Amino acid sequence: MVEGVGKVKGINRIGEEMRLTVIPIFDMSDKRIGESISVNGVCLTVTEIREGAFSVDVSGETLSRTTMGQLKVGDEVNLERAIRLADRLGGHLVSGHVDGVGKISKKVQQQRSWLMKIGVDESLSRYIVERGSIAVDGISLTINRCSAKDFDVNIIPETGRVTGLLKKKVGDLVNIETDLIGKYVERFLFKHQKAPGEKGSTPINEKMLKEYGFGD
């Protein structure tokens, strides 16, 4: 679960890579060089700590798959340190390895919470299921409804208070990490063939499941 937000203090472009400096606006005094911190859902390694701020290096690969390259000085970002093995798991398993980017297409207040609709490519939507879990900018959320092109989530007041998600507007991009278990299940089922939706793929049916030991 996101611990709080920080503000982007500095951005230094180095060729196709970027050095990002963030100052947390909550107590993160025990951070250490070498530890992992999720920044808007992207797992990054702390390389420097100075005057309360920390710096991370962002590779060209990460910039190409996430919204990190669109950050500006002064922007707020969601922050979360790696979970300790003895801690409670407040949400679902989130690795910080972003699968792609989604676009907010709807944002409507409903009593005290907000409904948010986010559009995604089909390459991501195949891992998204109703009542399943998803991470949006690192925030663990439950999927209300979904289609091949988008999904709905509700943002409760507490989530809006401790994260920067409600400051996003329609049209803004967000980092998406789909359910980790679903990706491994697909990899297991289609280890030697193409995944669903790819040209020449095998459909998931009774015959295919029996070949992999499911059923009688």
Kinemage of the C-alpha trace (Angstrom):
@kinemage 1
@onewidth
@group {chain A} dominant
@subgroup {mainchain}
@vectorlist {calphas} color= white
{ca met a 1} P 0.000 0.000 0.000
{ca val a 2} L 1.220 3.541 -0.791
{ca glu a 3} L 2.724 5.142 2.339
{ca gly a 4} L 2.437 8.747 1.232
{ca val a 5} L 3.486 11.236 -1.410
{ca gly a 6} L 6.651 13.081 -2.265
{ca lys a 7} L 7.517 16.015 -4.518
{ca val a 8} L 9.912 15.907 -7.441
{ca lys a 9} L 12.858 18.109 -6.464
{ca gly a 10} L 15.122 17.557 -9.445
{ca ile a 11} L 15.306 15.901 -12.862
{ca asn a 12} L 18.581 15.373 -14.670
{ca arg a 13} L 18.479 13.876 -18.168
{ca ile a 14} L 21.554 11.823 -19.037
{ca gly a 15} L 21.230 10.708 -22.660
{ca glu a 16} L 18.331 8.246 -22.793
{ca glu a 17} L 18.319 7.872 -19.002
{ca met a 18} L 17.223 10.089 -16.131
{ca arg a 19} L 18.258 10.859 -12.567
{ca leu a 20} L 15.281 11.708 -10.387
{ca thr a 21} L 15.393 13.405 -6.976
{ca val a 22} L 12.344 13.254 -4.700
{ca ile a 23} L 11.689 14.737 -1.274
{ca pro a 24} L 9.076 12.824 0.776
{ca ile a 25} L 6.469 14.986 2.524
{ca phe a 26} L 5.975 12.374 5.243
{ca asp a 27} L 8.411 10.651 7.611
{ca met a 28} L 10.784 8.468 5.599
{ca ser a 29} L 13.848 9.102 7.745
{ca asp a 30} L 14.915 5.437 7.793
{ca lys a 31} L 15.469 5.182 4.019
{ca arg a 32} L 18.870 3.806 2.980
{ca ile a 33} L 21.058 3.797 -0.109
{ca gly a 34} L 20.521 0.577 -2.057
{ca glu a 35} L 16.944 -0.030 -0.941
{ca ser a 36} L 13.999 -0.203 -3.330
{ca ile a 37} L 11.313 2.475 -3.328
{ca ser a 38} L 8.218 2.445 -5.508
{ca val a 39} L 7.732 5.824 -7.212
{ca asn a 40} L 4.294 6.007 -8.854
{ca gly a 41} L 4.343 2.220 -8.941
{ca val a 42} L 7.821 1.934 -10.479
{ca cys a 43} L 10.385 0.005 -8.434
{ca leu a 44} L 13.601 2.085 -8.277
{ca thr a 45} L 16.837 1.863 -6.274
{ca val a 46} L 17.975 4.684 -3.991
{ca thr a 47} L 21.443 5.841 -5.089
{ca glu a 48} L 21.877 9.002 -2.989
{ca ile a 49} L 20.347 10.609 0.109
{ca arg a 50} L 20.903 14.291 0.821
{ca glu a 51} L 19.039 16.864 2.953
{ca gly a 52} L 15.982 14.633 3.357
{ca ala a 53} L 15.646 13.925 -0.367
{ca phe a 54} L 16.628 10.755 -2.208
{ca ser a 55} L 17.784 10.171 -5.774
{ca val a 56} L 17.162 7.239 -8.118
{ca asp a 57} L 18.391 6.383 -11.599
{ca val a 58} L 15.733 5.637 -14.238
{ca ser a 59} L 16.833 3.540 -17.228
{ca gly a 60} L 15.801 4.141 -20.815
{ca glu a 61} L 13.760 0.924 -20.728
{ca thr a 62} L 11.788 2.148 -17.720
{ca leu a 63} L 11.209 5.536 -19.359
{ca ser a 64} L 9.837 3.810 -22.471
{ca arg a 65} L 7.297 1.707 -20.524
{ca thr a 66} L 6.097 4.113 -17.816
{ca thr a 67} L 5.051 7.714 -17.212
{ca met a 68} L 8.329 8.588 -15.480
{ca gly a 69} L 9.587 10.592 -18.444
{ca gln a 70} L 6.627 12.985 -18.141
{ca leu a 71} L 7.408 14.034 -14.569
{ca lys a 72} L 8.237 17.674 -13.887
{ca val a 73} L 9.849 19.437 -10.933
{ca gly a 74} L 7.118 20.066 -8.349
{ca asp a 75} L 4.965 17.074 -9.347
{ca glu a 76} L 3.654 14.833 -6.569
{ca val a 77} L 4.459 11.105 -6.723
{ca asn a 78} L 3.202 8.123 -4.720
{ca leu a 79} L 5.887 6.503 -2.564
{ca glu a 80} L 6.145 3.064 -0.980
{ca arg a 81} L 9.099 1.183 0.438
{ca ala a 82} L 9.533 -2.568 -0.035
{ca ile a 83} L 7.430 -4.693 2.321
{ca arg a 84} L 9.200 -6.503 5.157
{ca leu a 85} L 8.596 -10.243 5.395
{ca ala a 86} L 7.045 -9.778 8.853
{ca asp a 87} L 4.617 -7.038 7.743
{ca arg a 88} L 0.927 -7.426 6.984
{ca leu a 89} L 0.121 -7.489 3.276
{ca gly a 90} L -2.362 -4.616 3.085
{ca gly a 91} L -3.153 -5.021 -0.607
{ca his a 92} L -2.233 -7.565 -3.273
{ca leu a 93} L 1.258 -8.586 -4.408
{ca val a 94} L 2.820 -5.633 -6.247
{ca ser a 95} L 6.349 -5.948 -7.628
{ca gly a 96} L 6.822 -2.432 -8.987
{ca his a 97} L 7.493 -3.877 -12.456
{ca val a 98} L 5.078 -1.791 -14.530
{ca asp a 99} L 3.410 -3.594 -17.449
{ca gly a 100} L 2.319 -0.523 -19.362
{ca val a 101} L 0.472 2.773 -19.311
{ca gly a 102} L -3.251 3.529 -19.100
{ca lys a 103} L -5.224 6.731 -19.733
{ca ile a 104} L -7.921 8.116 -17.438
{ca ser a 105} L -11.105 8.437 -19.514
{ca lys a 106} L -13.642 9.191 -16.761
{ca lys a 107} L -13.576 10.586 -13.219
{ca val a 108} L -16.878 11.032 -11.355
{ca gln a 109} L -17.565 11.670 -7.667
{ca gln a 110} L -20.066 9.311 -6.022
{ca gln a 111} L -20.979 10.433 -2.490
{ca arg a 112} L -17.607 10.349 -0.692
{ca ser a 113} L -15.677 8.174 -3.170
{ca trp a 114} L -14.704 8.627 -6.821
{ca leu a 115} L -15.270 6.348 -9.807
{ca met a 116} L -12.379 6.276 -12.241
{ca lys a 117} L -12.374 4.612 -15.663
{ca ile a 118} L -8.978 3.859 -17.180
{ca gly a 119} L -8.348 2.824 -20.775
{ca val a 120} L -5.712 0.175 -21.545
{ca asp a 121} L -4.404 -1.778 -24.523
{ca glu a 122} L -5.608 -5.327 -25.108
{ca ser a 123} L -2.119 -6.561 -24.234
{ca leu a 124} L -2.926 -5.508 -20.647
{ca ser a 125} L -6.686 -6.075 -20.529
{ca arg a 126} L -6.292 -9.843 -20.897
{ca tyr a 127} L -4.871 -9.909 -17.358
{ca ile a 128} L -7.673 -7.753 -15.914
{ca val a 129} L -10.679 -9.493 -14.353
{ca glu a 130} L -13.742 -8.219 -12.513
{ca arg a 131} L -13.192 -8.142 -8.717
{ca gly a 132} L -9.519 -8.825 -9.327
{ca ser a 133} L -6.611 -6.621 -8.244
{ca ile a 134} L -4.598 -4.028 -10.133
{ca ala a 135} L -1.987 -1.392 -9.275
{ca val a 136} L -2.504 2.141 -10.631
{ca asp a 137} L 0.524 4.372 -10.032
{ca gly a 138} L 1.480 1.840 -7.358
{ca ile a 139} L -1.917 1.943 -5.590
{ca ser a 140} L -3.490 -1.471 -4.967
{ca leu a 141} L -7.119 -1.289 -6.165
{ca thr a 142} L -10.032 -3.648 -6.816
{ca ile a 143} L -11.466 -3.789 -10.326
{ca asn a 144} L -15.213 -3.115 -10.356
{ca arg a 145} L -15.910 -3.720 -14.040
{ca cys a 146} L -13.744 -4.288 -17.065
{ca ser a 147} L -13.843 -4.694 -20.833
{ca ala a 148} L -11.296 -5.334 -23.560
{ca lys a 149} L -10.491 -1.602 -23.627
{ca asp a 150} L -10.862 -0.266 -20.076
{ca phe a 151} L -11.661 -0.926 -16.410
{ca asp a 152} L -13.362 0.860 -13.492
{ca val a 153} L -12.046 1.369 -9.949
{ca asn a 154} L -13.322 3.253 -6.909
{ca ile a 155} L -11.094 5.651 -4.982
{ca ile a 156} L -12.172 5.872 -1.332
{ca pro a 157} L -11.485 9.052 0.720
{ca glu a 158} L -8.503 7.529 2.567
{ca thr a 159} L -6.808 6.505 -0.692
{ca gly a 160} L -7.414 9.978 -2.075
{ca arg a 161} L -5.934 11.532 1.067
{ca val a 162} L -2.639 9.624 1.184
{ca thr a 163} L -1.959 9.396 -2.580
{ca gly a 164} L -1.927 11.766 -5.517
{ca leu a 165} L -4.420 9.822 -7.639
{ca leu a 166} L -7.382 12.194 -7.234
{ca lys a 167} L -5.234 15.066 -8.500
{ca lys a 168} L -5.079 13.303 -11.858
{ca lys a 169} L -7.392 14.573 -14.591
{ca val a 170} L -9.230 12.949 -17.492
{ca gly a 171} L -6.618 12.382 -20.195
{ca asp a 172} L -3.729 11.916 -17.766
{ca leu a 173} L -1.572 8.801 -18.062
{ca val a 174} L -0.982 6.359 -15.195
{ca asn a 175} L 1.323 3.390 -14.648
{ca ile a 176} L -0.416 0.004 -14.687
{ca glu a 177} L 0.787 -3.222 -13.086
{ca thr a 178} L -1.542 -6.169 -13.620
{ca asp a 179} L -1.937 -9.137 -11.292
{ca leu a 180} L 1.354 -11.003 -10.857
{ca ile a 181} L -0.259 -14.422 -10.429
{ca gly a 182} L -2.278 -14.121 -13.638
{ca lys a 183} L 0.870 -13.481 -15.667
{ca tyr a 184} L 2.600 -16.560 -14.259
{ca val a 185} L -0.461 -18.740 -14.886
{ca glu a 186} L -0.530 -17.627 -18.520
{ca arg a 187} L 3.209 -18.264 -18.855
{ca phe a 188} L 2.752 -21.786 -17.489
{ca leu a 189} L -0.196 -22.618 -19.747
{ca phe a 190} L 1.394 -21.223 -22.895
{ca lys a 191} L 5.060 -21.962 -22.282
{ca his a 192} L 5.504 -23.651 -25.652
{ca gln a 193} L 2.863 -21.792 -27.639
{ca lys a 194} L 1.481 -18.320 -28.215
{ca ala a 195} L -0.536 -16.469 -25.603
{ca pro a 196} L -4.273 -15.771 -26.034
{ca gly a 197} L -4.991 -13.106 -28.628
{ca glu a 198} L -1.771 -13.680 -30.546
{ca lys a 199} L -1.999 -14.943 -34.122
{ca gly a 200} L -2.016 -18.744 -34.171
{ca ser a 201} L -2.764 -19.055 -30.432
{ca thr a 202} L -4.670 -22.015 -28.996
{ca pro a 203} L -7.977 -21.179 -27.250
{ca ile a 204} L -8.469 -22.060 -23.591
{ca asn a 205} L -11.014 -24.884 -23.745
{ca glu a 206} L -11.698 -28.254 -22.104
{ca lys a 207} L -9.345 -30.129 -24.427
{ca met a 208} L -6.438 -27.743 -23.808
{ca leu a 209} L -6.931 -27.790 -20.018
{ca lys a 210} L -6.948 -31.615 -19.938
{ca glu a 211} L -3.651 -31.642 -21.855
{ca tyr a 212} L -2.130 -29.661 -18.975
{ca gly a 213} L -3.547 -31.933 -16.280
{ca phe a 214} L -6.666 -29.982 -15.319
{ca gly a 215} L -9.928 -31.888 -14.929
{ca asp a 216} L -10.551 -35.648 -14.872
